[in-house]
């Protein structure tokens, strides 16, 4: 365990950031599932709305460095492609 004051502070900061990052990643996963569920139900208006929320959350996560920008682009692309399959 850390003994220095600064090291103890870093431990506290890391704990807070880890929880925050975990929560943000879970939010992204939940929004993705919600979008894909709406696509599976062929509900185009709901799917479009949830895709917008999902894209926004993914962009914010990429901007903060939580996920890589290419991963963000891939996630958004796959969701949009799924939405395009609804007739």
Helices and strands as residue ranges (DSSP letters): H 5-40, H 44-64, H 69-84
